[in-house]
């Protein structure tokens, strides 16, 4: 989506959660064993309060294979649960094996409520008994996601400088400024 790419280029964050799709492919005839997927170089700050641009991403929440909660002190890949939330640690009793010409896609659902977070993704693997790590970034930059900047006790508005959302009555995704910040309080009551 062009808007999403442009927002990232100017320093935007995903809000609330982000779904990362990482393609894995075996090269040659030697199996590759993925032993862990973890978040790396995690940096936390208070949620941003600049401009909120709300638009649907179209992600299907039923397809995630792994989830991470960035509000946990040490986020760990967990199994996605169809009933919501996360299950057991994903790599607790398993590894992923890619054989010759195998392609696999990792879907990582990463969420946060309390912080703005930048991070990378590290994939630990073993080939021919040799361990290695692949670092994954967002076009050379860290991935970034922020929790919603929810009102503190005694505040009656969502403290964003601006909020942009799809304009009522438009099906083409046209965005415009929203004056009623109070309507966005529901983002804080999840």
N, CA, C and O of each residue as an XYZ file, in Angstrom:
760
protein
N       0.854     -1.174      0.000
C       0.000      0.000      0.000
C       0.900      1.237      0.000
O       1.780      1.371      0.850
N       0.679      2.121     -0.939
C       1.529      3.303     -1.107
C       1.492      4.205      0.124
O       2.528      4.732      0.528
N       0.326      4.390      0.721
C       0.218      5.246      1.905
C       1.056      4.684      3.042
O       1.782      5.424      3.706
N       0.958      3.386      3.268
C       1.717      2.751      4.349
C       3.213      2.944      4.136
O       3.932      3.286      5.075
N       3.687      2.729      2.915
C       5.115      2.902      2.627
C       5.528      4.354      2.855
O       6.583      4.608      3.436
N       4.724      5.297      2.412
C       5.058      6.716      2.582
C       5.096      7.092      4.057
O       5.988      7.826      4.482
N       4.148      6.604      4.837
C       4.142      6.914      6.266
C       5.397      6.381      6.949
O       5.951      7.050      7.821
N       5.855      5.186      6.567
C       7.091      4.639      7.135
C       8.301      5.457      6.709
O       9.216      5.670      7.504
N       8.316      5.918      5.460
C       9.440      6.710      4.964
C       9.621      8.006      5.747
O      10.747      8.474      5.914
N       8.519      8.590      6.231
C       8.618      9.852      6.970
C       8.684      9.626      8.476
O       8.496     10.562      9.253
N       8.952      8.387      8.893
C       9.151      8.108     10.311
C       7.922      7.635     11.046
O       7.897      7.654     12.277
N       6.897      7.210     10.325
C       5.671      6.744     10.970
C       5.844      5.404     11.661
O       6.752      4.634     11.348
N       4.959      5.144     12.603
C       4.915      3.885     13.340
C       3.621      3.161     12.985
O       2.620      3.799     12.659
N       3.639      1.849     13.045
C       2.389      1.111     13.043
C       1.742      1.368     14.394
O       2.448      1.550     15.386
N       0.409      1.387     14.457
C      -0.281      1.671     15.718
C      -0.941      0.410     16.258
O      -1.725     -0.237     15.564
N      -0.618      0.069     17.497
C      -1.236     -1.059     18.190
C      -0.609     -2.399     17.872
O      -0.262     -3.157     18.778
N      -0.459     -2.695     16.584
C       0.130     -3.976     16.205
C       0.617     -3.894     14.767
O       0.256     -2.987     14.017
N       1.438     -4.856     14.407
C       1.932     -4.973     13.038
C       2.047     -6.459     12.729
O       2.380     -7.258     13.605
N       1.771     -6.827     11.477
C       1.955     -8.199     11.021
C       3.107     -8.192     10.025
O       3.053     -7.510      9.002
N       4.139     -8.950     10.331
C       5.287     -9.064      9.445
C       5.227    -10.411      8.742
O       5.000    -11.441      9.376
N       5.431    -10.398      7.446
C       5.474    -11.616      6.650
C       6.900    -11.794      6.175
O       7.418    -10.965      5.426
N       7.535    -12.864      6.602
C       8.934    -13.123      6.276
C       9.002    -14.419      5.480
O       8.565    -15.466      5.956
N       9.546    -14.351      4.275
C       9.667    -15.529      3.420
C      10.999    -16.217      3.671
O      12.047    -15.573      3.730
N      10.940    -17.524      3.816
C      12.141    -18.338      3.993
C      12.245    -19.279      2.807
O      11.234    -19.807      2.343
N      13.459    -19.495      2.308
C      13.644    -20.394      1.185
C      14.945    -21.164      1.358
O      15.991    -20.583      1.647
N      14.866    -22.484      1.177
C      16.064    -23.320      1.215
C      16.795    -23.172     -0.108
O      16.175    -23.159     -1.171
N      18.122    -23.062     -0.039
C      18.950    -22.963     -1.236
C      19.902    -24.147     -1.208
O      20.583    -24.378     -0.208
N      19.952    -24.891     -2.293
C      20.815    -26.068     -2.330
C      20.083    -27.287     -1.797
O      18.864    -27.268     -1.622
N      20.839    -28.346     -1.540
C      20.205    -29.594     -1.121
C      20.458    -29.932      0.346
O      20.263    -31.073      0.763
N      20.893    -28.943      1.131
C      21.145    -29.176      2.542
C      19.978    -28.590      3.352
O      19.638    -27.420      3.180
N      19.370    -29.384      4.223
C      18.256    -28.854      5.024
C      18.705    -27.709      5.939
O      19.833    -27.687      6.431
N      17.804    -26.780      6.145
C      18.027    -25.662      7.066
C      17.034    -25.825      8.201
O      15.836    -25.992      7.971
N      17.534    -25.777      9.419
C      16.664    -25.900     10.595
C      16.578    -24.537     11.278
O      17.590    -23.997     11.724
N      15.370    -23.984     11.359
C      15.152    -22.734     12.071
C      14.847    -23.100     13.516
O      13.863    -23.783     13.800
N      15.702    -22.637     14.430
C      15.560    -23.027     15.836
C      14.921    -21.946     16.701
O      14.475    -22.226     17.813
N      14.871    -20.701     16.195
C      14.251    -19.637     16.988
C      14.012    -18.419     16.106
O      14.754    -18.170     15.156
N      12.985    -17.677     16.428
C      12.717    -16.366     15.853
C      12.499    -15.451     17.039
O      11.643    -15.707     17.885
N      13.277    -14.383     17.097
C      13.171    -13.489     18.250
C      13.293    -12.048     17.794
O      13.796    -11.759     16.708
N      12.826    -11.154     18.642
C      12.952     -9.732     18.377
C      14.268     -9.261     18.971
O      14.656     -9.704     20.052
N      14.960     -8.361     18.268
C      16.279     -7.921     18.703
C      16.346     -6.401     18.709
O      15.518     -5.722     18.102
N      17.347     -5.885     19.407
C      17.581     -4.439     19.479
C      16.305     -3.678     19.848
O      15.975     -2.663     19.234
N      15.604     -4.178     20.844
C      14.334     -3.575     21.265
C      14.619     -2.286     22.031
O      15.393     -2.273     22.988
N      13.981     -1.206     21.591
C      14.088      0.087     22.277
C      12.678      0.576     22.558
O      11.852      0.677     21.651
N      12.406      0.883     23.840
C      11.073      1.314     24.252
C      11.073      2.775     24.679
O      12.010      3.241     25.327
N      10.003      3.504     24.309
C       9.761      4.876     24.719
C       8.269      5.015     24.973
O       7.504      4.131     24.590
N       7.831      6.100     25.609
C       6.382      6.302     25.766
C       5.707      6.368     24.394
O       6.351      6.733     23.410
N       4.404      6.014     24.315
C       3.692      6.098     23.033
C       3.782      7.505     22.444
O       3.780      8.499     23.170
N       3.859      7.565     21.135
C       3.942      8.861     20.471
C       2.601      9.594     20.564
O       1.555      8.972     20.751
N       2.648     10.915     20.432
C       1.411     11.699     20.519
C       1.308     12.689     19.369
O       0.635     13.712     19.489
N       1.959     12.397     18.271
C       1.958     13.314     17.137
C       0.649     13.181     16.371
O      -0.399     13.598     16.864
N       0.694     12.614     15.187
C      -0.490     12.474     14.349
C      -0.846     11.003     14.240
O       0.013     10.176     13.932
N      -2.120     10.665     14.493
C      -2.620      9.306     14.320
C      -3.310      9.243     12.966
O      -4.233     10.013     12.701
N      -2.864      8.322     12.104
C      -3.529      8.075     10.830
C      -4.131      6.686     10.935
O      -3.405      5.692     10.962
N      -5.453      6.612     10.994
C      -6.152      5.340     11.182
C      -6.682      4.865      9.831
O      -7.450      5.567      9.174
N      -6.266      3.670      9.426
C      -6.784      3.085      8.195
C      -6.662      1.573      8.327
O      -5.766      1.086      9.017
N      -7.556      0.815      7.671
C      -7.514     -0.644      7.803
C      -6.336     -1.226      7.038
O      -5.978     -0.737      5.967
N      -5.729     -2.286      7.599
C      -4.602     -2.928      6.933
C      -5.031     -4.156      6.149
O      -4.296     -4.618      5.276
N      -6.193     -4.685      6.441
C      -6.677     -5.846      5.710
C      -6.057     -7.152      6.157
O      -6.227     -8.164      5.476
N      -5.351     -7.174      7.263
C      -4.730     -8.415      7.729
C      -5.787     -9.368      8.268
O      -6.728     -8.940      8.937
N      -5.638    -10.651      7.983
C      -6.545    -11.672      8.480
C      -5.955    -12.249      9.756
O      -4.945    -12.952      9.715
N      -6.579    -11.954     10.882
C      -6.007    -12.348     12.169
C      -5.973    -13.857     12.372
O      -5.317    -14.324     13.302
N      -6.651    -14.632     11.543
C      -6.675    -16.081     11.719
C      -5.464    -16.762     11.087
O      -5.325    -17.977     11.228
N      -4.583    -16.042     10.399
C      -3.488    -16.678      9.680
C      -2.141    -16.590     10.384
O      -1.158    -17.123      9.868
N      -2.058    -15.953     11.518
C      -0.760    -15.795     12.179
C      -0.237    -17.124     12.684
O      -0.987    -17.956     13.195
N       1.069    -17.305     12.532
C       1.700    -18.496     13.086
C       2.353    -18.200     14.434
O       2.389    -19.063     15.311
N       2.864    -16.990     14.599
C       3.546    -16.626     15.843
C       3.079    -15.255     16.293
O       2.757    -14.391     15.477
N       3.048    -15.069     17.609
C       2.716    -13.758     18.158
C       3.824    -13.325     19.117
O       4.489    -14.152     19.741
N       4.003    -12.014     19.215
C       4.927    -11.408     20.167
C       4.191    -10.284     20.874
O       3.443     -9.541     20.238
N       4.389    -10.149     22.168
C       3.813     -9.051     22.939
C       4.960     -8.163     23.416
O       5.724     -8.543     24.303
N       5.072     -6.980     22.820
C       6.179     -6.079     23.160
C       6.019     -5.429     24.528
O       6.929     -4.729     24.970
N       4.902     -5.631     25.211
C       4.763     -5.147     26.584
C       5.423     -6.104     27.576
O       5.649     -5.733     28.727
N       5.733     -7.328     27.146
C       6.449     -8.269     28.010
C       7.911     -7.820     28.114
O       8.467     -7.301     27.146
N       8.542     -8.016     29.290
C       9.952     -7.609     29.440
C      10.867     -8.249     28.402
O      11.755     -7.582     27.871
N      10.665     -9.534     28.105
C      11.435    -10.230     27.072
C      10.426    -10.936     26.163
O      10.008    -12.055     26.458
N      10.030    -10.289     25.056
C       9.040    -10.903     24.164
C       9.562    -12.210     23.574
O      10.708    -12.288     23.132
N       8.714    -13.232     23.573
C       9.064    -14.558     23.071
C       8.043    -14.945     22.006
O       6.856    -14.652     22.153
N       8.490    -15.601     20.933
C       7.568    -16.103     19.910
C       6.645    -17.132     20.560
O       7.100    -18.100     21.168
N       5.349    -16.903     20.420
C       4.363    -17.843     20.965
C       3.439    -18.302     19.850
O       3.263    -17.617     18.843
N       2.852    -19.481     20.053
C       1.903    -20.011     19.079
C       0.682    -19.109     19.020
O       0.216    -18.607     20.043
N       0.171    -18.909     17.816
C      -1.071    -18.167     17.670
C      -2.213    -19.060     18.103
O      -2.248    -20.242     17.763
N      -3.144    -18.502     18.850
C      -4.306    -19.243     19.321
C      -5.542    -18.746     18.576
O      -5.795    -17.542     18.532
N      -6.317    -19.669     17.988
C      -7.550    -19.292     17.287
C      -8.574    -18.670     18.219
O      -9.486    -17.980     17.762
N      -8.438    -18.903     19.514
C      -9.391    -18.343     20.473
C      -8.950    -16.968     20.957
O      -9.576    -16.386     21.844
N      -7.882    -16.453     20.381
C      -7.366    -15.135     20.780
C      -6.217    -15.303     21.746
O      -6.101    -16.320     22.429
N      -5.377    -14.298     21.795
C      -4.228    -14.357     22.691
C      -3.149    -15.248     22.131
O      -3.146    -15.573     20.944
N      -2.238    -15.640     22.988
C      -1.097    -16.441     22.564
C      -1.080    -17.758     23.323
O      -1.586    -17.861     24.440
N      -0.491    -18.753     22.693
C      -0.359    -20.054     23.328
C       1.014    -20.235     23.946
O       1.591    -19.299     24.498
N       1.526    -21.442     23.848
C       2.825    -21.799     24.405
C       3.951    -21.192     23.559
O       3.729    -20.814     22.409
N       5.167    -21.098     24.133
C       6.300    -20.646     23.321
C       6.429    -21.496     22.055
O       6.422    -22.725     22.128
N       6.545    -20.848     20.906
C       6.511    -21.514     19.609
C       7.625    -22.546     19.463
O       7.384    -23.646     18.966
N       8.827    -22.209     19.883
C       9.971    -23.096     19.688
C      10.276    -23.957     20.908
O      11.351    -24.552     20.994
N       9.345    -24.028     21.848
C       9.567    -24.813     23.070
C       9.815    -26.277     22.740
O      10.732    -26.883     23.294
N       9.017    -26.858     21.848
C       9.134    -28.279     21.528
C       9.265    -28.540     20.034
O       8.941    -29.635     19.574
N       9.735    -27.553     19.261
C       9.819    -27.767     17.818
C      10.857    -26.861     17.183
O      11.300    -25.869     17.763
N      11.227    -27.241     15.970
C      12.014    -26.391     15.086
C      11.290    -26.422     13.744
O      10.404    -27.250     13.532
N      11.660    -25.532     12.850
C      11.140    -25.543     11.485
C      12.261    -26.028     10.583
O      13.395    -25.568     10.709
N      11.963    -26.948      9.677
C      12.984    -27.462      8.773
C      12.609    -27.141      7.338
O      11.507    -27.448      6.883
N      13.536    -26.523      6.638
C      13.375    -26.238      5.209
C      14.269    -27.199      4.441
O      15.484    -27.214      4.638
N      13.670    -28.004      3.562
C      14.432    -28.909      2.716
C      14.624    -28.279      1.340
O      14.127    -27.183      1.080
N      15.346    -28.975      0.459
C      15.659    -28.454     -0.873
C      14.414    -27.874     -1.539
O      13.384    -28.541     -1.633
N      14.516    -26.648     -1.994
C      13.461    -25.932     -2.728
C      12.225    -25.631     -1.891
O      11.211    -25.200     -2.441
N      12.275    -25.841     -0.591
C      11.137    -25.477      0.258
C      11.035    -23.966      0.373
O      12.041    -23.264      0.467
N       9.827    -23.491      0.364
C       9.527    -22.098      0.678
C       8.590    -22.129      1.874
O       7.683    -22.959      1.936
N       8.802    -21.246      2.805
C       7.886    -21.142      3.937
C       7.727    -19.668      4.242
O       8.615    -18.862      3.963
N       6.599    -19.325      4.813
C       6.319    -17.943      5.180
C       6.038    -17.897      6.668
O       5.173    -18.612      7.175
N       6.781    -17.046      7.360
C       6.517    -16.809      8.775
C       5.622    -15.583      8.881
O       5.936    -14.530      8.324
N       4.530    -15.714      9.581
C       3.665    -14.570      9.864
C       3.819    -14.248     11.338
O       3.478    -15.060     12.199
N       4.333    -13.062     11.627
C       4.574    -12.638     12.998
C       3.582    -11.535     13.338
O       3.592    -10.474     12.714
N       2.729    -11.781     14.320
C       1.795    -10.760     14.808
C       2.430    -10.136     16.043
O       2.618    -10.805     17.059
N       2.756     -8.860     15.950
C       3.495     -8.182     17.015
C       2.626     -7.059     17.556
O       2.208     -6.178     16.805
N       2.353     -7.086     18.858
C       1.453     -6.091     19.443
C       2.119     -5.359     20.602
O       3.072     -5.850     21.208
N       1.585     -4.155     20.898
C       2.065     -3.347     22.016
C       0.942     -2.407     22.436
O       0.177     -1.930     21.598
N       0.846     -2.147     23.718
C      -0.131     -1.182     24.232
C       0.538     -0.031     24.968
O       0.068      1.105     24.895
N       1.632     -0.308     25.677
C       2.200      0.662     26.624
C       3.350      1.497     26.083
O       3.719      2.487     26.715
N       3.936      1.143     24.938
C       5.181      1.760     24.505
C       5.167      2.078     23.020
O       4.318      1.584     22.278
N       6.107      2.901     22.593
C       6.541      2.985     21.199
C       7.824      2.172     21.143
O       8.726      2.370     21.958
N       7.907      1.267     20.193
C       9.018      0.323     20.181
C       9.620      0.232     18.784
O       8.900      0.155     17.788
N      10.945      0.241     18.724
C      11.651     -0.088     17.489
C      12.376     -1.407     17.734
O      12.823     -1.683     18.848
N      12.490     -2.223     16.681
C      13.066     -3.555     16.865
C      13.459     -4.142     15.512
O      13.045     -3.656     14.460
N      14.254     -5.184     15.567
C      14.576     -6.012     14.417
C      14.066     -7.417     14.685
O      13.550     -7.698     15.767
N      14.205     -8.290     13.716
C      13.836     -9.695     13.872
C      15.088    -10.524     13.604
O      15.750    -10.346     12.581
N      15.408    -11.427     14.525
C      16.559    -12.322     14.376
C      16.054    -13.745     14.187
O      15.226    -14.225     14.961
N      16.551    -14.411     13.163
C      16.172    -15.798     12.895
C      17.407    -16.662     13.084
O      18.378    -16.543     12.338
N      17.364    -17.534     14.088
C      18.467    -18.453     14.368
C      18.267    -19.716     13.531
O      17.156    -20.240     13.455
N      19.337    -20.205     12.904
C      19.225    -21.388     12.064
C      20.480    -22.242     12.200
O      21.502    -21.805     12.729
N      20.372    -23.484     11.703
C      21.498    -24.416     11.675
C      21.541    -25.053     10.290
O      20.532    -25.553      9.794
N      22.739    -25.029      9.661
C      22.982    -25.686      8.372
C      24.270    -26.476      8.513
O      25.305    -25.924      8.887
N      24.211    -27.761      8.215
C      25.396    -28.628      8.320
C      26.065    -28.527      9.690
O      27.292    -28.543      9.782
N      25.282    -28.424     10.733
C      25.819    -28.334     12.081
C      26.366    -26.976     12.461
O      26.799    -26.788     13.598
N      26.360    -26.029     11.546
C      26.859    -24.676     11.823
C      25.688    -23.744     12.124
O      24.722    -23.663     11.365
N      25.801    -23.046     13.249
C      24.756    -22.100     13.641
C      24.967    -20.760     12.957
O      26.096    -20.354     12.685
N      23.856    -20.080     12.684
C      23.911    -18.749     12.099
C      22.701    -17.938     12.513
O      21.745    -18.473     13.075
N      22.745    -16.663     12.237
C      21.637    -15.754     12.549
C      21.425    -14.844     11.346
O      22.382    -14.306     10.789
N      20.185    -14.677     10.955
C      19.819    -13.728      9.919
C      19.057    -12.597     10.600
O      18.099    -12.843     11.334
N      19.480    -11.362     10.358
C      18.803    -10.187     10.904
C      17.874     -9.623      9.828
O      18.290     -9.414      8.688
N      16.619     -9.378     10.195
C      15.626     -8.851      9.265
C      15.222     -7.462      9.731
O      14.906     -7.256     10.903
N      15.235     -6.497      8.790
C      14.851     -5.119      9.102
C      13.812     -4.641      8.100
O      13.490     -5.337      7.136
N      13.301     -3.462      8.338
C      12.295     -2.829      7.489
C      13.014     -1.929      6.483
O      13.197     -0.735      6.723
N      13.421     -2.518      5.352
C      14.164     -1.786      4.331
C      15.368     -1.055      4.929
O      15.598      0.122      4.651
N      16.139     -1.783      5.762
C      17.354     -1.238      6.356
C      17.155     -0.482      7.656
O      18.132     -0.111      8.306
N      15.925     -0.250      8.045
C      15.616      0.463      9.288
C      14.950     -0.502     10.266
O      14.461     -1.556      9.860
N      14.929     -0.151     11.547
C      14.180     -0.986     12.492
C      12.682     -0.918     12.186
O      12.189      0.084     11.667
N      11.972     -1.987     12.511
C      10.508     -1.948     12.492
C      10.083     -1.060     13.661
O      10.788     -0.983     14.668
N       8.934     -0.387     13.535
C       8.475      0.501     14.605
C       6.966      0.350     14.783
O       6.201      0.370     13.819
N       6.567      0.201     16.032
C       5.142      0.111     16.359
C       4.926      0.850     17.671
O       5.784      0.823     18.553
N       3.788      1.505     17.797
C       3.493      2.267     19.014
C       2.145      1.854     19.577
O       1.209      1.555     18.837
N       2.065      1.844     20.898
C       0.766      1.705     21.525
C      -0.005      3.003     21.315
O       0.585      4.041     21.016
N      -1.313      2.941     21.471
C      -2.102      4.167     21.349
C      -1.808      5.067     22.532
O      -1.616      4.588     23.650
N      -1.772      6.356     22.295
C      -1.492      7.321     23.353
C      -2.794      7.596     24.093
O      -3.502      8.559     23.795
N      -3.096      6.749     25.050
C      -4.377      6.813     25.762
C      -4.366      7.906     26.827
O      -3.316      8.239     27.378
N      -5.551      8.461     27.113
C      -5.629      9.522     28.126
C      -5.159      9.028     29.489
O      -5.395      7.882     29.872
N      -4.508      9.896     30.188
C      -4.111      9.611     31.561
C      -5.267      9.996     32.477
O      -6.170     10.715     32.049
N      -5.258      9.540     33.714
C      -6.353      9.892     34.625
C      -6.580     11.408     34.661
O      -5.635     12.189     34.777
N      -7.840     11.801     34.560
C      -8.189     13.212     34.605
C      -8.261     13.873     33.240
O      -8.780     14.984     33.130
N      -7.749     13.217     32.180
C      -7.843     13.784     30.839
C      -9.143     13.337     30.186
O      -9.625     12.237     30.458
N      -9.711     14.167     29.338
C     -10.971     13.826     28.688
C     -10.819     13.673     27.183
O     -11.825     13.568     26.482
N      -9.611     13.656     26.668
C      -9.412     13.541     25.225
C      -8.187     12.676     24.961
O      -7.325     12.518     25.825
N      -8.122     12.121     23.761
C      -6.939     11.396     23.335
C      -5.902     12.430     22.933
O      -6.138     13.187     21.991
N      -4.773     12.492     23.605
C      -3.827     13.589     23.408
C      -2.953     13.468     22.156
O      -1.726     13.470     22.253
N      -3.579     13.363     20.993
C      -2.836     13.435     19.736
C      -2.893     14.865     19.238
O      -3.877     15.572     19.459
N      -1.849     15.281     18.573
C      -1.867     16.612     17.972
C      -2.874     16.651     16.826
O      -3.563     17.654     16.643
N      -2.967     15.558     16.047
C      -3.925     15.448     14.959
C      -4.357     13.999     14.830
O      -3.608     13.087     15.180
N      -5.572     13.788     14.324
C      -6.045     12.448     13.986
C      -6.618     12.510     12.575
O      -7.463     13.353     12.273
N      -6.155     11.616     11.724
C      -6.670     11.491     10.370
C      -7.285     10.114     10.224
O      -6.728      9.131     10.711
N      -8.430     10.032      9.558
C      -9.113      8.763      9.367
C      -9.845      8.820      8.035
O      -9.919      9.869      7.395
N     -10.392      7.660      7.622
C     -11.182      7.629      6.396
C     -12.383      8.553      6.576
O     -13.067      8.510      7.599
N     -12.628      9.381      5.577
C     -13.735     10.330      5.657
C     -15.054      9.601      5.488
O     -15.151      8.691      4.665
N     -16.084      9.985      6.258
C     -17.400      9.343      6.135
C     -17.932      9.465      4.708
O     -17.775     10.493      4.049
N     -18.570      8.378      4.250
C     -19.191      8.400      2.933
C     -18.227      8.167      1.781
O     -18.628      8.278      0.622
N     -16.972      7.846      2.063
C     -16.023      7.568      0.984
C     -15.600      6.113      1.057
O     -15.226      5.609      2.116
N     -15.666      5.450     -0.086
C     -15.255      4.050     -0.155
C     -13.854      3.892     -0.718
O     -13.338      2.777     -0.786
N     -13.233      4.989     -1.121
C     -11.928      4.899     -1.761
C     -10.767      5.113     -0.804
O      -9.623      5.247     -1.238
N     -11.050      5.145      0.501
C      -9.983      5.294      1.481
C      -9.455      6.703      1.608
O      -8.365      6.907      2.142
N     -10.217      7.697      1.121
C      -9.762      9.077      1.239
C      -9.704      9.461      2.708
O     -10.659      9.251      3.455
N      -8.567     10.030      3.114
C      -8.358     10.407      4.506
C      -8.563     11.898      4.693
O      -8.364     12.697      3.778
N      -8.967     12.248      5.907
C      -9.103     13.655      6.246
C      -8.946     13.839      7.742
O      -9.016     12.869      8.497
N      -8.732     15.085      8.184
C      -8.573     15.342      9.620
C      -9.889     15.142     10.365
O     -10.965     15.446      9.850
N      -9.781     14.633     11.572
C     -10.933     14.379     12.433
C     -10.853     15.334     13.621
O      -9.830     15.397     14.303
N     -11.928     16.073     13.867
C     -11.940     17.022     14.973
C     -12.370     16.390     16.289
O     -11.988     16.863     17.359
N     -13.170     15.313     16.218
C     -13.706     14.691     17.425
C     -12.732     13.643     17.959
O     -12.886     12.454     17.680
N     -11.741     14.073     18.717
C     -10.753     13.145     19.271
C     -11.376     12.199     20.288
O     -10.863     11.100     20.497
N     -12.453     12.596     20.912
C     -13.111     11.773     21.920
C     -13.547     10.423     21.338
O     -13.570      9.414     22.042
N     -13.891     10.416     20.051
C     -14.342      9.185     19.400
C     -13.255      8.119     19.396
O     -13.567      6.939     19.237
N     -12.000      8.493     19.564
C     -10.903      7.539     19.504
C     -10.539      6.959     20.863
O      -9.588      6.187     20.977
N     -11.290      7.328     21.890
C     -11.065      6.743     23.218
C     -11.261      5.246     23.220
O     -10.645      4.538     24.016
N     -12.125      4.748     22.326
C     -12.384      3.306     22.291
C     -11.115      2.516     21.990
O     -11.035      1.338     22.339
N     -10.133      3.129     21.358
C      -8.865      2.437     21.103
C      -8.166      2.088     22.424
O      -7.358      1.162     22.481
N      -8.482      2.828     23.463
C      -7.837      2.632     24.757
C      -8.599      1.657     25.658
O      -8.108      1.296     26.728
N      -9.775      1.233     25.243
C     -10.609      0.387     26.095
C     -10.670     -1.037     25.591
O     -11.706     -1.691     25.716
N      -9.587     -1.531     25.027
C      -9.586     -2.892     24.488
C      -9.286     -3.893     25.546
O      -9.244     -5.092     25.268
